[in-house]
Amino acid sequence: MVQLIQPEHEADASAGDKIFTQGDEASDMYFIIDGEIDIVMHENNGEAKTVATLGPGEIFGEMGILLGVPRTADAVARTDVRLHKLTKYELDKLSENNPELKTIWSPLYLDAAGGGLMISTMVPIVKDTDQLLGVLGFDVTLDLLTSKLEKDSPVADGYFILINDEGRALALPEKGYVDILNRAREEGEFGPNLSKISSSFSSTIAAMTRNESGFRIVKTNSKDYYVVYKPIANTNWCLGYVVESRQLTKIVTDLGHTLDSSTQSLILKQILPAGILILLLTILLGMRITNRIVNPIQKLSRAAIRLGQGNWDQQLPATKNDEIGILSKAFSKMAGQLKQMMEGLEIRVAERTKELEEANKLVKISEQRLQNELNVARDIQMSMLPLLFPAFPRRTDVDIHADLIPAREVGGDFYDFYFIDENHLCLVIGDVSGKGAPAALMMAVCITLIKSNAKEDMSTASILTQVNNEMAKDNVNAMFVTVFIGILNTNTGEMTYSNAGHNPTFIKRVDGSLTKLTALHGVAIAAMEDLPYKEATISLQQGDVIFAYTDGIPEAHNSKGEMYSDEKLHDLLLEHNFVSAKKITEEIIKSVADFEKGGEQFDDVTALCIQFHGSDEQNLKRELIDIDNNLEEVSGVIAKFEALLRKLSCQIKLQ
């Protein structure tokens, strides 16, 4: 197949040059003439691995253009190399020109192995008429064909020409270059294109290119030439014979020297047509010689087709002990080897199929085991969370709601809230690095340690410091936890809080403004022992809302790969006035779900919302009245106090 490539497609590369790169679009394939090529594959971990080293006569790059897929590896010159290149367009052209998978003959080419001018025929080997197993190629040197044609020329200065349907000369002697091309043959020149000549032979060449038969008289350079031509069956070649008219006349004249003048004219009139007849017989003789070479090859071609259809015991035609005979014997040997190979291949395919079935069973078992692990992790995760709402139905000072939407692969998100004492509410939200059961177990440990330390310590910084030291010990998996913790005094509205590497918490004020608690008070929990943590305080007014969340909200992706983002969450909280903690949580979770439509949820989505209403004591402080030291104002003060008591549903009557 390499010999079908035109000479101008030869390419050179130096050692270390990259012919093509893994991932590139495939547009051509290559054949190695000299040198070596390394095939280098880049694996997912970035490691480059040489998977093959190819040498002269081998092919690379063919899979990309045959299958229409990107390059699967780099091709790098190991040494200086000389290559032939075949483009995808040229390969497609071969297929378009041979849709019925028939035997085809190649254009003229120069054998890279030094065999000189050659013509190849190629036979597709197919199975069941639709499965291509390969292509069988035969090479025929033109030396043998040309020498026979030149040897059998009936006239000393006459010569045969052989051209294909593209107008390229398959055989053209030196004298033909002078007569037809009006120039001498250049050194190393072969297969000139005669279809574009402008000499007197152009119309004759055009007729031969169209595979016509005929006889013509061509006048050029003050000379007359007789040309007889006829196409060769089962090929795209046309054979012609050219002789100068004066040569035939000279033959007759020489003969006339021995005859008297009275018979000379008669002989000229009879000999000249006889000469033309001799030319026609010469053409037939040349065709017979050519058919002796072509017909055995065609028989081999038909045998190859039957072989491709699965007839492995196909008998090949008997031939003489010449080049074609050697080819036939080689073909017979190849057929036997191919039969053995196909039988062995069927056995290996059956064995491989069985191995794949066993491997598939193991994969299904592993998938089931993994799914069971994920189910256990999800159960651990959800069992540690408070899920009943309203959480504190007998209290009016706070309204709490939370939600956690687990991803397909369980993450380590969690939240928790509980009263440490009558007036101090502890709220926690966090995210464990990693997925699956390890993350769920670490989440459970973190929740337990925080709750245990919060019972004895009202400092969020102190709680995180102690929890970090415990969890950092023996942390062989190098996992960590981001945490936001706050302790809210429901009497005063003051909240102490600490943020250990977690997303910032929002405070939605009763006046509609929005505060973002961006300060970090330490790194994520369990990263390293003996790390200090800080804390801060903030005062809440009646109606203020605390909204805490995990990164599953801002990092949620839609089908276009866009993220939900902190900015979108900020705008949603700022633009809406929510009536309850439950309404806030539900609206935000719904907004994220609508955004993700068409995209996959890769992480847990968790939200924790507390709306602060304050205690009766705090409400009473807001009604304090300043009065002057004047007895005349006492009655007015009493009236205001009675109004306040009625507001608080008190039945006390002031005197």
PyMOL commands that set and color helices and strands:
alter all, ss='L'
color gray80, all
select helices_A, chain A and resi 2-4+7-9+62-67+88-97+142-151+174-181+202-209+245-256+261-308+323-383+436-454+460-472+566-575+581-595+616-621+631-647
alter helices_A, ss='H'
color red, helices_A
select strands_A, chain A and resi 10-13+18-20+28-34+37-42+48-54+59-60+74-77+81-87+104-105+109-111+116-127+131-141+159-164+169-171+214-220+223-231+237-244+398-405+412-421+424-432+481-489+494-500+505-508+514-517+536-539+545-549+605-612
alter strands_A, ss='S'
color yellow, strands_A
deselect
rebuild
show_as cartoon
